[in-house]
Amino acid sequence: MNYISTRGTAPVVGFEEALLAGLARDGGLYVPEAWPVLSPEKIKSLEGAPYETVALEVLRPFVGGVDMDALKGMIDTAYAGFGHRAVAPLVQVDAQNWVLELFHGPTLAFKDLAMQLIGLLFDHVLQARDERVTIVGATSGDTGSAAIEAFRGKARADVFILFPHGRISEVQRRQMTTPTEANVYAIAVEGDFDDCQALVKAMFNDFEFRDSMRLGAINSINWTRVLAQIVYYATSSLALGGTGRRIDYSVPTGNFGDIFAGYVAREMGFAVGDLIIATNENDILHRTVQTGRYEIEGVTQTLTPSMDIQVSSNFERLLFDLADREGAAVAQMMDELKTTRTMSLPQGMQDRLRAGFGSARVERATTVKTIQQTRAATGMTLDPHSAVGLAAAYQKARPGTPMVTLATAHPAKFPDAVREAIGEETPLPERMGDLYERPERMTILPNDLTAIETFIRKEAAS
Ligand SMILES: *Cc1c(COP(=O)(O)O)cnc(C)c1O
């Protein structure tokens, strides 16, 4: 499979380049040249198969150049440490609703499902090429911990994660500061998340630094993250509907990566029905579905920090399809967005968007109430992100169609919101019960590009 850019002018690359590069050189995102479609017989043959088996068949058409036995080994290794044998178990909430638990990985959020595999893929590809990379990323919490957990101890990568000093939860911080391996670095920046992101961007734009350090990116625009997330739409739709009936999904959405994976699963032939974009008060995507205008506003702090973003970077991948894969049209729209902070979707694109996606905006009070009511009715404790998803599911459910809400984080990861809702916290899973006792290791640096680059140069060389 070859990969092309959503903006149409970057050179076509193979899977390995798309994996290592992240962003295309024309500023666009890599997408496969065409969506592979699995035959109904093939899909039927996967009913009842373990997660790892489905993963291999979903990934197979996308990963040209990677040996299939090696890929199978990487998939087995990636999910062996998960806290549930099913990897991503489905739990029934009521007659129509299920929750897909995506939080059984090492950092208790769904990002582990992709990141654990990406760490192994990077190592495999870099080994074959005899190369090394320096991975830099900014995080408001979940991405950074998942990346550090995925790359700790890997021979061919150093990982530097920038996070805003004092502005992430204690669980999130400790997940980044307690790994002991020498190749991972947690950097507390004296600034906010936007400062961290701006620093990372500046490092990538400093071409001397970028080339000499061989910078790599694993942020949510890396195609491989979307790719690995297709698998759990496949396993859950097979479990509930097989090939016989379509299943709707409600997805707590920030950068549009997770829900875009559902779109790809549907394109590949899995029985995915409506995809509901569930947003918090930062509702740019909900407004876009309703009005056809994508308008950037200020970010509000909410109970669900992993969804507090303005610009959903992966939405560009959907725009590309909505625009009949015309890169020039997407480039023009993204230019418009950059200069005016809004873009309007032509009527045809709006119609196609609404044909495949629903949306709902869920406010704080409803999120809290959903955690309370779910607990009272079922005994299950939802994290606030998953509660946004379930609340949206209740709003958008269609009679007779099963609805799966993606549970994107473990309730122990967001103890403050859970305590606010039900008056108590959920304990951490036993395997990480000593998180609060482990010694922490981090470097506090000023919000200054030179200081950060100097630190990275020195440590990566050591
Ligand atoms: C990252 C994250 C999201 C948003 O996922 P996107 O792929 O950015 O849409 C939702 N919930 C949690 C807990 C997350 O960590």
The ligand as an SDF file (V2000), in Angstrom:
LIG
                    3D

 15 15  0  0  0  0  0  0  0  0999 V2000
   -7.0860   11.2800   23.3590 C   0  0  0  0  0  0  0  0  0  0  0  0
   -8.3440   11.0130   24.1070 C   0  0  0  0  0  0  0  0  0  0  0  0
   -9.6160   11.2590   23.5380 C   0  0  0  0  0  0  0  0  0  0  0  0
   -9.7930   11.8760   22.1670 C   0  0  0  0  0  0  0  0  0  0  0  0
   -9.3840   11.0190   21.1470 O   0  0  0  0  0  0  0  0  0  0  0  0
   -9.1350   11.5890   19.6450 P   0  0  0  0  0  0  0  0  0  0  0  0
   -8.5660   10.4480   18.8840 O   0  0  0  0  0  0  0  0  0  0  0  0
   -8.1660   12.7260   19.8140 O   0  0  0  0  0  0  0  0  0  0  0  0
  -10.4490   12.0420   19.1190 O   0  0  0  0  0  0  0  0  0  0  0  0
  -10.7400   10.9160   24.2800 C   0  0  0  0  0  0  0  0  0  0  0  0
  -10.6350   10.3920   25.5170 N   0  0  0  0  0  0  0  0  0  0  0  0
   -9.4270   10.1540   26.1070 C   0  0  0  0  0  0  0  0  0  0  0  0
   -9.3900    9.5930   27.4810 C   0  0  0  0  0  0  0  0  0  0  0  0
   -8.2460   10.4510   25.4260 C   0  0  0  0  0  0  0  0  0  0  0  0
   -7.0540   10.2200   26.0140 O   0  0  0  0  0  0  0  0  0  0  0  0
  1  2  1  0
  2  3  1  0
  2 14  2  0
  3  4  1  0
  3 10  2  0
  4  5  1  0
  5  6  1  0
  6  7  2  0
  6  8  1  0
  6  9  1  0
 10 11  1  0
 11 12  2  0
 12 13  1  0
 12 14  1  0
 14 15  1  0
M  END
$$$$
